[in-house]
Amino acid sequence: MASTVDYGHGISAIDAGYNRPAQVAIHLLVEGQRAAFIDTGIPRSVPAALDALTGRGLTPEQVDYVIVTHVHLDHAGGAGRLMQACPNARLVVHPRGVRHLIDPAKLLAGVAAVYGEAEMSRSFAGVLPIPAERVIEAPDGFSLALNGRPLLFLDTPGHARHHFCVIDERAAAAFTGDTFGLSYREFDTARGAFIFPTTTPVQFDPEALHASIDRIVRHRPKQLFLTHYGRVTDVPRLAADMHEMIDAFVVLAERNRDAGGARRQALIDAQAGLLWPRLEVHGTRLSRAQAIDILQDDLVLNAQGLEVWLDNRARA
């Protein structure tokens, strides 16, 4: 059975089983006898989500909403299968993402270009379309209630233009998808969580990301639930760290702008050179090799995203 962590306030994180433990979380929100999932993992993650639901004494018929913070497939790849299993649920998605979940063909083609065909077959086979009549668009400022529990949706671009974050005032919480970066529990120390941005292709926008982080903070959440991975607190410190790191990523990208055919590897190496000294200061007991192994997938995807950002700036 997949690992599930209960955080109180009816909020649990379910390990989606993507690549390694505690890399991708599906969040389950329960209010009374009704439930919602926030992000879905990939198609093979769905049984774990349903097991966690059953573990809370609920059935798939009691799921009212499947909410995807954005349509990158590590967040939304399981949405079609989860909707198929939960007959009363409505899918809630950013307006820019609706068409990609009703007809995922273009989304799948884009993901194949980023991950390659082998990874497509391994992790993303079985992505299903979702009937349009079961989809709710959630523009900026949209709200809905889960069994009377209000949820507010904020348009939060910077990682992706089809990204929203969900404010749960009852729990003083925000479900931030990828907007508030990545924070893996292996890096926790006595100082708390370690956090850094994700610049995954293809819509990294540092100015928008700064603004989105500030917007989340203005709602004064006491806890953030990240898809990568789970709960973090000490929000003001983490926000300051994110702002610092976004600027540092921009600097390392610009320094390697003209690296030619070696640019992607240069960006991977530059990220490692940026993150490892900060992890040492943070007090990690991991070796450099252990830390880089945990970070490797993100270093590669971030490098791809930074390359897209650099190329778009050059064309502008």
N, C-alpha and C positions, 0 to 999 in steps of 0.2 A: 504494500500500500504506500502511496506517495506521502511524503512528509507534509503535515499541516500544522501551522502555528496559530494559536488563538490569542488575539491581542486584546480581548475585551471589546465592549461597545458593539458586539455582534459582528466583529471584523476578524476574518481569518485569512492567512496566506497559504495557498496550496502550491507545492512545488510542481511546476508544469512538466518536469522531466525532459528539459531541453538541453542537450549536450552534457551538462554536468549538474550535480545537485546545487540547489539554491542559486540558479542563474536567472530563471524566469518564474515570476509569481503570478498566479491567478488569485485575485482577491474575492472572497465571498463576503457579502454583506447581508446580515439577517436582521430583520425587524419583526418581532412576533413570529407569525407563521408564514411570512413571505420573505423572499430572498432575491438578491441580484448578484450577478457575477460582474466583476470589473476586470477586463482583459481575459483572454481565453487560452493563451498559449497556442500550440499547434494542434493539428487534428488528433494526434495520438495522446494529447493531454486531457481530452474530454473525459475518459473514464475516471481519472483522478479527481476531476472537479465534481463529478456526480457522486463518487464515493464520499467526498468530504461533505457534500450536501446531505447524503443519507446519514452520515455520522452526526449531523446536527438534528436528526429526527425529521427531516423534510424530504419531500418528493420532488421530482422534476416538475410536476404540475403546479408546485408552489413557487416557482421562479417567475417573477414578473418581468425582469429586465436582464438582458445581456448587454453590457456597456463596454465599448472598445474605445480606449483613449485615442487611438489612431489606427490606421489600417496596415501598418507594417506587420508582417505575418507572424512574428514571434508574439505579437499582441492580439492579433485578430484571426490568425489562421484556423483556429478551432471554432470560430463563431458559427459557421454553418452547421457543423455537427452538433454543437451545443444547442442551437436553436431547434434542430431536428429532434433532439432528446427532450426539450422543454416546450411542450406544445402551447402553453399560454404566454410564453415570453415574447417581449418586443425587443428588437435590437435598437440600441441608442448609439448613434455615430455622428461625427462631425459632418456638416453638409458637404464638405469637399471630399469626404470618403464614401458617401452613400453609393455612388455608381460602381465603385470598385468592389463592394461587397454584394451588390445585386448581381453583377457580372464580373467575376474576378479574373477574367482572361488577361487583361492588360497588367493587372497587378502581378499575376503569376509570371508573366513574361519579364517584367521588371526585376522581380526577385531572382529569376533564373540568371539574368545578366549580372547581378551582384554576387550571388552565392554559387552559381554553376549548376549544371544539370544533376550532378551526383547528389549535391546537398538538397536540391529540389525533390528528388526522389526519396531521399532518406527522411527529410523533416517536413516537407510541405505537400506530399501526396495526400489527396483526399480533401483538399479545400473545396467546400461546397458553396454554391450561390445561395442567397437568402431572398425569399420572395419580397418584392417591394412593399406589399401591403403589411408586412410585419416590421417595417423599418420606421423608426422615429428619428428625424433630423434634430440635432441639438445645436443651434446657433449660439453665439455669445449671449450669456445672460439667461439661457433656457433653464427652467427648473422643472422638476417632477418630484413626486413623493413616493417613497417605498413604504407602503402601509402606514402612511402619515409622517414618515421621516423625510424631511426636505433635503434634496440634493440640487446643488447649483453647478451649472456648467460654464466654464470660462474658456474662451478661445485663447489658446496659448501656443502660438507659433514659435519657431526658433529651431526646434528639432525637426518638425514637419509642419507644413501649412494646414494639414488635416488633423491637427491635434487639439484636443481639449483636456482640461483637468477638471476634476469633480470635487467640489467643496461639500463636506459633510459637517455642518455646524454642530450637530448634536454630539459628535465625537471630537470636535475641534480638530478635524482631520482634513487632509487633501490627498486625493489619489492622483498621482502626478505622471503616470506613464513614464515617458522618457524626458519630459521637460526639465525636471529637477535632477537630471543626471543619473549616474550609476553609483550604487553603494553596496558592495558585496560584504556579507557578514564575515568572511574570512579576514577582512582587513580591520575589523573592530578591535580597539584597544581600550585602555583605561581612559583615553581621551575621547572615546566615543566612535562615531562612524567616520569613515573616509569617503569622500565623494569627488566625482569628476564628471565632465560633460560627455555626452554621446553625440557625435557628429555624423552618424550613419547616413549614407546617401539617401536622398539627393537634395535635401532642402535645408541644410544648415544655414542659419542666418544669425550671426552673433548678436547684432543689435536687437532683433526681435526676441532672442532668447533672454538677454538681460532684462528686457521689459516684462517678459512673461514671468520670470522668477520674482521680480518686484511685485507683480500683480498678485501672485499667490501669497507672498508674505504679508501683503496688506490685509488679507483676511485672517491673519494671526492664528494660523493652525499651530497646534502644539505637537502634532505628529504628522508625518508624511508617509504615505504608502507608495513605494516605488515598485514598478514591475521588476526592476533589477536592483535590490531585491528586498522586499518586505518593509518593515517599519524603521524609520529613523526619527530622532527627536533633535533637540538643540538646533531648531530651525534657523535662528539668526546667524549662528556660526556657519552652518552649512550653506546658507545663501551667500554669505561673504566669500566662502571658499569657492562656490560655483562661479561667482563673478570674477574672482581672481583667475580661476582656471580657464574660463572662456577666453579671457584676454590672452592668457599664456598660449592657448591653442592657436589663436590668431597669429601671434608672433612666430610660433614655430612653423606654421604653415607658410607665412610670408618669407621666412628665412630659407625655406626649401622650394620656393616657387619655381626656380629655374634649374632644378636638379635633373631635368630631362628624364631619360628612361629609368633612372635610379630614384625618381622622386618618391614613389610609393614606399619603397623600403626606407628611404631617408625619413619620411614622415612617421613610419612605424618606430624606427630607432629613436627619433626625437621625442616621441611620446613616452617611450620607456625611460629615456633620459630625464624627462620632466617628472614622471610619476614616482619612480623609484626613490629618489632623494626625499620626496615629500612623505612617502610611506615610512622611510627610516625615521624621519623627524616625528611622525605620528606614533612611532613606537611599535611597528610591526615586528613580530617574532619570526616571520617567514623569511626565508632566504630570497635573494634577488631572483633566482631561477624559479622558485615556487610562485612568487608574485607575478612574474612575467607569464608563467604558464596560465595562471588564472585570467590574466588580462589579454591574452593573445588574440582571441576572437575580436575583442573590442578594439584593440590596436589596429587590426587589419581593416575593420569596417570604418573606424574613425578616419584612417588614412584615405580610404576611398572617398568618404564624404568630404574631407578637406580638399582633395583633388578636384572634386566637382565644384566646390565653392571657389577655389582659385581660378578654375577655367571659366566659370561664369563671370567672375570679376574681370577677367582679361577681355572677355567679349563685350562687357558693358560699355 
